[in-house]
């Protein structure tokens, strides 16, 4: 997409000035929605980069453990103490991401005319919902990372043994001086550098999306007594969510096609015509890694009086 195809502007959103880029000929998403997605992406990027050195320090400890184990002929698995440490690191990152979501929700409500008491009440309700999300996804996400790491340990150990066998056999270009431990550790270290970046990106994004889903709706606020029960929520329109991409050359084609897709908030997006995803980077409904890893898409929730569910005629 050429530079001339873009329109750049500054939008007032939730009490902030947000620079947005919008397509001139295919503006399927409102400026305000682009602004919200932009704020989420910028914060997510900041959180990812703060998380990287923390996560890398953990994986360097794993690397030392791996080398020590291989040196004595043992194919290691991640020890339970390091599993617990990883879980704490992920939990802290989830909470940092949740803190941002609460503050953004508070600012949006104030900008839309809510009183401070109402906005604070919603914030408290949101905090409880986010705690529940952490409890739900933390064990699964930790277990997935540990399982994948253990598989990497085994694969790289097997490859190191193969390299030594080739060296002994005099295969051309294979060093005969490196030990299996050194070779295996080198393979793992190279892999870990990419893996740490992927974990930081995917986990921060995944919680940003799951946290967005957990934001309280008007019905939740009425039930909790945060707002009066005389609010006619039907008048506010259908609860929907909208997929928003970065719209640059790095966006994969299947996600580019999702830009602006709007559906009821309880339903799944269907990516590439095949994969159900409750939100971008959703790993829980069978979508493959190619649709999840390193995704930069965002989505937002809102109410629409104009929305019509075309799937239901």
Helices and strands as residue ranges (DSSP letters): G 3-5, E 6-13, E 16-23, H 31-71, H 80-111, H 116-168, H 180-213, H 218-223, H 233-236, E 238-244, H 253-256, E 262-264, E 269-271, E 275-277, G 289-291, E 298-304, G 310-312
